[in-house]
Amino acid sequence: MPSEPESEIGRNLRGIFAEILQVEVPPDGSGLISRGLIDSLALDELLFQIEERFEVTVDFEQLERDDLETIEAIEQLIVRSPTSQPLRAAQQA
C-alpha cells in the first residue's frame, strides 16, 4: 500500500531537522528521541523553531515525550496548538 504524501508541515519539519539541527530523520519519521537523534539542546532548538516557523505556542505543561517521537506526532502537536488557527485556515485555502 503506498504511503500518503507528506504534508507541508511535515516537509517543513524535515527541513528544520536537516538545516538547523543537522539531523537525518529516518524515512518513516520515527524514533527521534528513542534513537537518540535529538538531545536536550536539539530539543530546545526544535521547540524554538516550531514556535517561530509555525507561529504557534507550545504548551510545555502538556508536552509529552511521545509528542516529539515522530514527525507525525510533532505535526499533530502543531495542529492542536491553541494558537494554530491561522495555520489551519491557510491549510484549508
C-alpha positions as YAML, in Angstrom:
chain: A
units: angstrom
residues:
- id: 1
  name: MET
  ca: [0.00, 0.00, 0.00]
- id: 2
  name: PRO
  ca: [1.55, 3.37, -0.98]
- id: 3
  name: SER
  ca: [2.14, 5.86, 1.79]
- id: 4
  name: GLU
  ca: [0.41, 9.22, 1.88]
- id: 5
  name: PRO
  ca: [2.36, 12.18, 0.56]
- id: 6
  name: GLU
  ca: [3.97, 14.22, 3.32]
- id: 7
  name: SER
  ca: [2.18, 17.39, 4.34]
- id: 8
  name: GLU
  ca: [3.60, 20.89, 4.10]
- id: 9
  name: ILE
  ca: [4.13, 20.85, 7.87]
- id: 10
  name: GLY
  ca: [5.99, 17.54, 7.65]
- id: 11
  name: ARG
  ca: [8.26, 18.86, 4.89]
- id: 12
  name: ASN
  ca: [8.98, 21.98, 6.95]
- id: 13
  name: LEU
  ca: [9.77, 19.86, 9.99]
- id: 14
  name: ARG
  ca: [12.19, 17.73, 7.98]
- id: 15
  name: GLY
  ca: [13.79, 20.98, 6.85]
- id: 16
  name: ILE
  ca: [14.29, 22.07, 10.45]
- id: 17
  name: PHE
  ca: [15.91, 18.75, 11.26]
- id: 18
  name: ALA
  ca: [18.19, 18.83, 8.22]
- id: 19
  name: GLU
  ca: [19.11, 22.52, 8.06]
- id: 20
  name: ILE
  ca: [19.06, 23.70, 11.66]
- id: 21
  name: LEU
  ca: [19.59, 20.58, 13.77]
- id: 22
  name: GLN
  ca: [21.68, 18.76, 11.16]
- id: 23
  name: VAL
  ca: [19.91, 15.50, 11.94]
- id: 24
  name: GLU
  ca: [18.95, 12.95, 9.31]
- id: 25
  name: VAL
  ca: [15.41, 11.85, 10.05]
- id: 26
  name: PRO
  ca: [14.65, 8.20, 9.20]
- id: 27
  name: PRO
  ca: [12.36, 7.79, 6.16]
- id: 28
  name: ASP
  ca: [9.49, 6.72, 8.40]
- id: 29
  name: GLY
  ca: [9.99, 9.83, 10.56]
- id: 30
  name: SER
  ca: [10.09, 7.88, 13.81]
- id: 31
  name: GLY
  ca: [12.41, 7.29, 16.75]
- id: 32
  name: LEU
  ca: [13.59, 10.88, 17.06]
- id: 33
  name: ILE
  ca: [14.11, 10.68, 20.81]
- id: 34
  name: SER
  ca: [14.30, 6.92, 21.43]
- id: 35
  name: ARG
  ca: [17.03, 6.51, 18.80]
- id: 36
  name: GLY
  ca: [18.97, 9.40, 20.31]
- id: 37
  name: LEU
  ca: [18.69, 11.57, 17.21]
- id: 38
  name: ILE
  ca: [17.93, 14.67, 19.27]
- id: 39
  name: ASP
  ca: [19.38, 15.58, 22.65]
- id: 40
  name: SER
  ca: [18.17, 18.22, 25.12]
- id: 41
  name: LEU
  ca: [19.90, 21.09, 23.29]
- id: 42
  name: ALA
  ca: [18.47, 20.00, 19.94]
- id: 43
  name: LEU
  ca: [15.07, 19.63, 21.59]
- id: 44
  name: ASP
  ca: [15.21, 23.23, 22.83]
- id: 45
  name: GLU
  ca: [16.12, 24.44, 19.34]
- id: 46
  name: LEU
  ca: [13.40, 22.30, 17.76]
- id: 47
  name: LEU
  ca: [10.74, 23.78, 20.03]
- id: 48
  name: PHE
  ca: [12.02, 27.29, 19.34]
- id: 49
  name: GLN
  ca: [11.90, 26.66, 15.59]
- id: 50
  name: ILE
  ca: [8.39, 25.22, 15.81]
- id: 51
  name: GLU
  ca: [7.13, 28.29, 17.63]
- id: 52
  name: GLU
  ca: [8.88, 30.67, 15.22]
- id: 53
  name: ARG
  ca: [8.16, 28.99, 11.89]
- id: 54
  name: PHE
  ca: [4.62, 27.85, 12.55]
- id: 55
  name: GLU
  ca: [3.64, 30.81, 14.75]
- id: 56
  name: VAL
  ca: [2.24, 28.59, 17.47]
- id: 57
  name: THR
  ca: [2.77, 28.39, 21.19]
- id: 58
  name: VAL
  ca: [3.84, 25.04, 22.60]
- id: 59
  name: ASP
  ca: [2.18, 24.27, 25.92]
- id: 60
  name: PHE
  ca: [5.15, 22.92, 27.85]
- id: 61
  name: GLU
  ca: [2.95, 21.78, 30.74]
- id: 62
  name: GLN
  ca: [1.03, 19.47, 28.39]
- id: 63
  name: LEU
  ca: [4.08, 18.33, 26.40]
- id: 64
  name: GLU
  ca: [4.80, 14.59, 26.47]
- id: 65
  name: ARG
  ca: [7.79, 12.68, 25.15]
- id: 66
  name: ASP
  ca: [5.53, 10.92, 22.61]
- id: 67
  name: ASP
  ca: [4.62, 14.35, 21.16]
- id: 68
  name: LEU
  ca: [8.19, 14.59, 19.85]
- id: 69
  name: GLU
  ca: [8.96, 10.98, 18.90]
- id: 70
  name: THR
  ca: [7.83, 11.16, 15.26]
- id: 71
  name: ILE
  ca: [7.38, 13.77, 12.54]
- id: 72
  name: GLU
  ca: [3.66, 12.94, 12.54]
- id: 73
  name: ALA
  ca: [3.40, 13.44, 16.32]
- id: 74
  name: ILE
  ca: [5.15, 16.81, 16.07]
- id: 75
  name: GLU
  ca: [2.79, 17.78, 13.27]
- id: 76
  name: GLN
  ca: [-0.19, 16.92, 15.49]
- id: 77
  name: LEU
  ca: [1.37, 18.96, 18.31]
- id: 78
  name: ILE
  ca: [1.49, 21.96, 15.96]
- id: 79
  name: VAL
  ca: [-2.05, 21.47, 14.63]
- id: 80
  name: ARG
  ca: [-3.61, 21.11, 18.07]
- id: 81
  name: SER
  ca: [-1.85, 24.17, 19.48]
- id: 82
  name: PRO
  ca: [-4.42, 26.69, 20.69]
- id: 83
  name: THR
  ca: [-2.66, 29.35, 18.61]
- id: 84
  name: SER
  ca: [-2.68, 27.38, 15.33]
- id: 85
  name: GLN
  ca: [-5.90, 28.83, 13.92]
- id: 86
  name: PRO
  ca: [-4.16, 30.82, 11.15]
- id: 87
  name: LEU
  ca: [-2.21, 27.69, 10.22]
- id: 88
  name: ARG
  ca: [-5.40, 25.64, 9.86]
- id: 89
  name: ALA
  ca: [-7.05, 28.35, 7.79]
- id: 90
  name: ALA
  ca: [-4.04, 28.51, 5.46]
- id: 91
  name: GLN
  ca: [-4.08, 24.73, 5.04]
- id: 92
  name: GLN
  ca: [-7.77, 24.74, 4.11]
- id: 93
  name: ALA
  ca: [-7.34, 27.51, 1.50]
...
